[in-house]
Amino acid sequence: MLPAWLNNPGMLLIIAGSVIPLLPYRLRMVVLLGAPAASLLWLWQIPLGTTTTMALLDYTLTPMRVDGLAFTFGVIFNVAAFLSGVYMWHTHSRLEPAAALIYAGSALGAVLAGDLITLFMFWEVTAIASALLLVIRGLRDAMIVARRYLLVQIGSGLFLMGGAAIYIHATGDIAFGHIGLDAPGGWLILLAFGIKAAFPLLHNWLQDAYPSASATGTVVLSAFTTKMAIYALARGYAGTDLLIPIGAVMTIFPIVYAMLANDLRRVLSYSLNVQLGFMVVAVGIGTELALNGAAAHAVTHILYKALLFMSIGAVLHQTGHVRATELGGLARQMPWTAAFCVIGAASISAFPFMAGFVSKSLILKAVAYEHWPGIWITLTAASAGALLYVGIKIPYFAFFAPNDQIECKEAPLNMRLAMGLTAIACIALGLVPSLLYSILPYPVDYNPYTASHIVSQLQLLAFSALVFWLAWRAGLYPLPKRAVHLDTDWVYRMLLPRFGYVAERVYHAVLAKFGSGMNSVTERGMGRLRLRYDARGVMSRTWSTGWMTLWVAILLVVYLVLYY
């Protein structure tokens, strides 16, 4: 009989990841694939409704709760961990497979957690393990990005901790169930979930971090954090109307940035935001059909987005390039990778008989049933837009654009195998929706393959393709350029430096006017407080994680004091 805290299948992945660095290469790879497979088999044989409990101080924790919603996310997390393991089989790094398994295990542990304390513990482990995937690359820019990423992720955990503390103090209940905005601490917990779900204005950590990871690390990063947040929203805030407009905005605003971006992994990161918006809308609708749609779209999105990141990662691995302006002409040299990329692009564009078509149909049907016509039109437009900024752009600029300057070989066998398995899954779930329906939280009685639905979707896709062609011929489609298009990162790239310069000028003006009356101690103290952004300044230096965490904690304490 295992201790209660070990009954969560996520712990198997965490333990496996912890021992991987100690093992020889071949055994590491066996554990990398064997642990997710064993975890999936373990989860599959646990009856729905099973819970385990343990005592901690004055509380009774629930380290594991398996119900329909948790089961869906648990299954796809294990599948994603396995496919990622196949994709990184060629790596000789000891730390990247370890971080990947610990990251996957903590995300799995979070979706199986039955109380807020256990959820918080796994929530923080995902932050640390995922940041390691950025640090492992070893590049200076990646290290800087990792620090910013870790600050955001730890901030999310601190908001969760503060909201949970308020909620538990007010209600005496630690169970992780429906919370809602009216609950004590509900807004704070929603903010914690919203950060990891990449809500508008809280999203730029995603586009900052994912393109900075290694070819294999990005595939792992794309699968877990944001979908864990979608699960948490579905568990705690299903039926919250506020999420509907938030999700709708998420499906629209990243499209322009995705069309402008030159880095193809950044394009995919923005498209990830769009697809998350579909899930957030479905959670906001909150009906059984909508929650099925959110869960189904999380499953299919993990698969087709992993496939797209895998294909572009393979290009990066073979050529050393990932920018659209530096690629093209690779279809002849990497035909398998190109074919798999087209399958992923077709799935994200919701072509009939692809996985994305099934899951998006569930969400759109749920929105229509609840009479949200404006939201339905928005989601339909966003679905059509996927063909413009991903479905055509990614395959064309990577594989079919004219370029005779690159010579490379096809991706390694393990990468092709991972892409092939993922592509088969995308097609299988599209051709046989019952495979997808069988793991969803609620029974499904919906057939996406009616003649009218297929024809209307094909008409929509044909119209999108026509718009792309006309815009291309007219020179209106934005061509990739060697440029940085600022998003909310404008705040720390432009606004804060300008504020720093203004503050410095004000300081010097004050010093010039009243400097004679200031003693040397005051001058030295003011000098230490100056905000400088040149090579010598405080704000130009890299802050330690400890200092950043300290400031986040201080802000949280201030919030809690004001709240009480």
N, C-alpha and C positions, 0 to 999 in steps of 0.2 A: 504494500500500500504506500503510494507516494505521499510525501507531505503536501498539504493543500496548495502551497505556493508553487509547487512543481507540476501541478495538474494542468496548468495552462500550456498548450502545445507551443506557444511562443517561447517558453523557457527552453525547449529543446533546441531551437535555432540559436538562442542566445548562448547557451552552453557550448553548442557546436562551434559557433563563431569564436568563442573565447579560447578554445583549444586548437583551432586551426593553425595559428602561427607556430605552434610547437611541433607540427607534423611535417614529414617529408612531402615533396611535391605531389606525388601520385595519391598518397593518402589524403592530402588536403583536398584534392579535387573530388575524391570519392565522398568525403564528408560534405563538401559544398553541394553536391547533388543529392546525396543520400538523406541529409537532414530535412530538406523541404519535402521530399517524397515521404519520409517516415511521419513528418508532422501532418501532412495531408491525410495519410491513412489513419492516423490517430484521431484527427478531427472528424473524419468521415464516420468513424464507428461510434462517436459519442452521441447518444440520443438527444434530440432537441428537447430543451427544457431542463437540461442538466446544469446544476450549479455546484460549486464547492465553496466552502466557507472556512475562515480561520479567524482567531481572535488576535487583535493587536491593541494593546492598552485597553481603552474603554469601548473600542469599536469592533464590530464583526465585519471583516472584509470578505469580499466575494472575488477571489482571484480568477475564477472562471465562470462564465455564464454563456451557454450555447443556446441561442434561439435562432429563428429564421434569419434575422438581419445579420447577426454576428456570423452565422454559418456562411452566408454569401460572401462576405468580405474575407472571412478566414480562408475559404477555398481559393479565391483568386489571389490572395497574398502568397499562399504557398505555391501556387502555379507560377506566379511572377518570380518568386525567389528561385524556383527550379530553372526557369528559362534564362534568368539572369546568370545563374551558375553555369549553364551550358555556354552562354555567350562569352563569359570570362575564363573559360577553361584554359585558354592559352597563356594566361598571365602567370608570371612567376613571383608576383608580389605575395608576401605573406599577410600583409595588412588589409589589402583591398577585399579579398574574400571574407576575411574576418569581420570587417566593418559592414559588408553587405549582409551577412547572415545575422549579425546582431541588430542591424537596422530593420531587417525584415521581421525578425523575431519580436522586437519591441513593438512594431506596428501591429503584428498579429496579437501580441499580448494586450494591446490597448483595445482592439475591437472585441476581445473576449472578456475584458474586465467588466465586472458587475458593480463596481463602486467607484466613487470619485477619487479616492486615495490611490487605489491601484492604477486607475487611469492616469493620474498625474505622474506616477513613477515611470510607467512605460512611456508617457508623453515626453518626458525629459530624456530618457535613453535614446529615443528616436532622434532628438536634436543633436546629441553628442555623436552618435554613430553616423548620422548623415553628414555632419560637418567633417568627420574624418575622411569621408570619400572625396571631399574637396582638398583637404590638407595632403592626402597621400600623393596627389599629382606632383607636389613639390615645387611648382612654379611660384614665383613671388606674387604674381597677380592672383593666382588661386588662393594663396595664403591670406591675402587681404580680403578677398571675397569671402573666404571661409569665416573670417572674424565677423564681418558684417552679417553673414548668414546666421552664425551662432548667436549673435546678439538678438536678432529677430526671433529665432526659435526659442531661446531661453526667455525672452520677453513674453512669448505666448504662454510658456509654462508658468511664469510668474502671475500672469493674469488668471490663468486657470487655478492656480493655487489660491490666489486672493478671492476669486469668486467662489471657489469650493469652500473656503474657510467661512465666508459670510453665509453661504447656503447651509452648511452643516451647523453653524452656530445658531442660526435662526430656526431651523427645522428639526435638528437632531437626527437627520436622515442622511446617510452617506451613499445610498444606492444611486447608481447612475441610470436614471430613467428620464422621463420627460421633465424638462426643467422649465422652459418658457421664459418670456421676458418679464413676467410679473413676479417671478420667484426672487427671493433675496439673492443678490449676486448674479442674477440671470444675465444682465447686460455684460458683466465682466467676463463671464464664461463664454458668452457669444463672441466677444471680442477675441478671446483666446482661440476659439475654433475658427473665427473669420480670418485671423492672421494666417493660419496654416492652410485654410481653404483659398487663400489669395483673393480676398474680397477687393473691390476697387479701392485704390489708394493704399492698400495694405499688401499689394501683390508684387512689387518690384523685386523682392528678394528672390523670387522664382526666376525671372529673366536675368538677374544678376548672377545667380549661382549655377543653374543647370548647364549653361554653355561653358562654364569654367572647369567642370569636372572632366575626368578622362572619358574616353570613348565608352568604356564599360561602366564607369561610375554614373554617367548621365542616365543610362538605361535603368539602373537601380533607383536613382533619385526620382525618376518620373513615376514610379509605381506606387509609392507608399504614403508619403507625408500628406499630400493633398487628399488622397482617397480616405485616409484615416480621419481627416477632418470632415469629409462628407459623411462618413459613418457617424461621427460624433454629432453632427448637425441633425442627421436623421433620427438618432436616438434621443437627443435632448430638445430639439426645436421643430419637430415635424408639425406642419400646419401653421407655422408662424408666417403671417402674411408679409411681414417686412422682407423676408427672404426672396419673395417673388420679384419685386423690382430690382433688388440687388443682383440676383441671378441674371435678370434680363440685361442689365447694364454690362455684366461680365461677358455676355455673349457678343456684344457689339463693339465696345471701345478698343479691344486689342487688335481688331482686324486691320486697322490702318497701320499700326506698328508692325504687324506681321508682314504686311505687303511691302513696307519700307525696309525691313531688316535685311542685312546682307549675310550675317551669320545664320546658317540654316538651322542650327540648333536653337538659336534665339527665336527664329520663326516658329519652330515647334513648341517652344516654351510659351509664346503668346497664344498659339492655338490651344495649348493645354488650358489656359485661362478660359477660353471660349467654351470648351467642353465642360469645364467645371461649372460654368454658368447654367448649362442645361440641368445639371444635377441639383444645384442650389434652388432653381425654380421648382423642380419636382419635390424637393423636401419642403419648400414653402407651401406647395399645394397640399401635401400631407395625406392624401387619400391612399388606400392600399395600392391602387393602380399606379399612382405617382411614385410612391416609395419603391414599388417594384421597378419602375422606370429608372429611378435614381440608382438603385442597386445594379440593375442590368447595365446601365450606361457606365457605371464604375468598372464593371467587369470588362465590357468590350473596349472601353477607353484604355484601360491598363494594357490590353493586348495590342490594339492597333497603334497606340502611341509608342509602346515599347518597340514594335516592329519598325516604325519610322525612325526612332532614335537609334535602333540597331543598324539600320541601313546607312544612315548618315554617319554613325560611329564607325562602321566598316570603311566608309570612304575616308574618314579622318585617319583611321589606322593605316590604310594603304597609301594614302597620298600626302598626309600631313596637312591637308587643307580642309576647311569647312565653310569658307565664304563663297557665296554664289559667284562673285566676280572672279574667283580663282578656279572654278570647277567647270564641268561640262565634258561631253564626249566620252563618258565613262561606261556607257551602256555596252560598247563593244568589248571592253576589257573586264568589266564586272557585270556580266549579264544576269547572273543569279541574284546579285544584290539589287540590281535595277528592277527585276521582276518582283522581288519581295517588297521593294519600296512602292511600286505601283499598286500592289495589293493593299498595303497600309493606307495609301492615299485614297484608294477607292472606298475603303471601309470608313475612314474619317469623313469622307464626302457623302456617306450614306447611300452608296449605290445599292440597288436591290440585290439580295442574296449575299450581302456582306453584313458582318456583325453590327456595324454602326447603324445600318438601316433599321434593324430590329429594335435596338434600344432607344434610338431617337423616336421611333414611331410610338413606343409606349409612353414616352414623356409628352409628345405632342397630343396624343389621344387623351391623356389625363388632363392636360391644360384645356383642351376643347370641351371635355365633359364638365369642367368646373366653370365654363363660360368666362374665359379670360381672352377675348379676341385680340386685344393689342399685344399681349404676351405671346400668343400663338403666332401672330404675324412676325414678331421680333425673332422668335426662335426659328421659324421657317426661313427667314432671311439670313440668319446666322448659319443655318445648315447649308443654304445655297452658297454662302460666302466661303465655306470651307473648301470648296472646289477651287476658288480663285487664289487663296493665299497659301494653301497646302496641297490640295489635290493635283494642281497643275504646276505650281511654282517649285515645289521640292523635287519631284522627279525630273522636270525639265532642266532646271539650272544645275542639278547634280549630275545627270546622266545623259541628257539629250541636247543640251545647248552646244553650239559649235565650239570645239576646243581640241586642237591636235597637239597641244604642248605637254600633256600629262601622259606618262607611261607608268602603268602599275599592273599588278596581278589581281586576280579575284581574291576576295576575303578568305581568311583561314577557314578550314573545314568546320570547326566548332561554331564560328560565327554564322556560317551558312546554315548549319543544322539548327541553331537557335532561331534564326529568322524563318527557316522552313517550318518548324513546329508552330511558331507563332502565327505564320500566315495560314497554315492549315486550321488552326483554332479560329481565326477570323472568318474563314470561309465556312467551316463546319457550323459555327453558331449562327451564321447567316442563312445557310441552307436548311438547317434543322433547328428552328427556334426552341423546340421543346427541350433541347439540351440545356439551353440557357434558362428556360422557365423552371426546370427541375431544381435549380439551386436558389431560386428567388424566395424572399421572405413569405410571400402570400401566393395562394393559387392564382394562376393566370388563365383567363378565358379571352384571348385576343389573338386574332390572326392578321398579321401585317400584310400578308400576300393576297390581297384582293386586287382585282383587275384595275379598279379605279385608283387605288393607292399606288400601285406600281407605275401606271401611266402618268399620274400627276407628279410622282417623284422623278421619273425620267424626263418629263417636260421641264421641271425645275432645274435639273442638272444640265439639260440641253440649253436652257436659257442662260445659265451661269457660264457655260462654255462659250456661248455666243458673245456675251458681254466681255469675257476675257479676250476673245479674238478681235472684236471691234476696238476695244481699248488698246490692245497691242498694236493693231494696224494704225490706229490714230495717234500712237505715241503717248497715250494717256496712262497706260499702266506703268506704275513707278518701277524703273529698272533698279536693281541693286547698285548701291554706290558705296565707296569706301568712306563711310561716315558713321558717326554715333548719333542716333536719334534718341534724345532724352525723353524719359517718361517721368514717373514720380521721382526717379533718381536726380531730377533737376534740383530737388531740395538740397541734397548733400553735395552735388557737383557745382551748382551755381548759386543758390540762395545763401547757403551758409558761408561760402567764401566771400560773397559780397557783403554780407553782414559783418564778417570778420574784418574786412578792409575798412568799412565805415566805423566800426568800433575802435579800430586802431587809430584812424584819423582823429576821431573825437578825443581819444586818450592823449594823443600828441598835442592837440589844440589846448586841452585842459592843462597839460604839463607845461606848455609854453607860457600860458597866462599865469598860472599859479605855482610854477615850479620852484620859484625862490622860497616859497613858504612851506615847501614839502621837505621833510627830513629824509635822510638817505634810507631809513628803514621803510618808510612809506613808498619811496621810489622803487626799492627792490621788491616790495610786496606787489605793487601795481605792475611791475615788469613781469612778475611771474604769472599774473592773471591776464596778460595781453593775449588776444586771439590773433595768431599769425597763421598765414597759409603758405608762406614760402618754405624753403627747405629747412629753415631753422625753427619754424613755429610749432606751437603745441598741437594745433589742429592738422598740421601736415604730417605729424608722426603717427605711427600705428599704435593704437591703444591696446593694452593687454585685455584679454577676455575678462579678467578679474575686475578691472576698472569699469568696463562696460556693464558687466553684471551688477556691480555695486550701484551704478547710476539708475539702472532699471529697477533695482530693488528699492532705492530711495523714492523714486517716482511712485512705485506701488504703495509704499508705506504712506506717502502723502495722500494718495487716493483713499486708502482705507481710513485714515484719520478724518478726512473730509466726509467720507461716507457715513461714519458713525456720528 
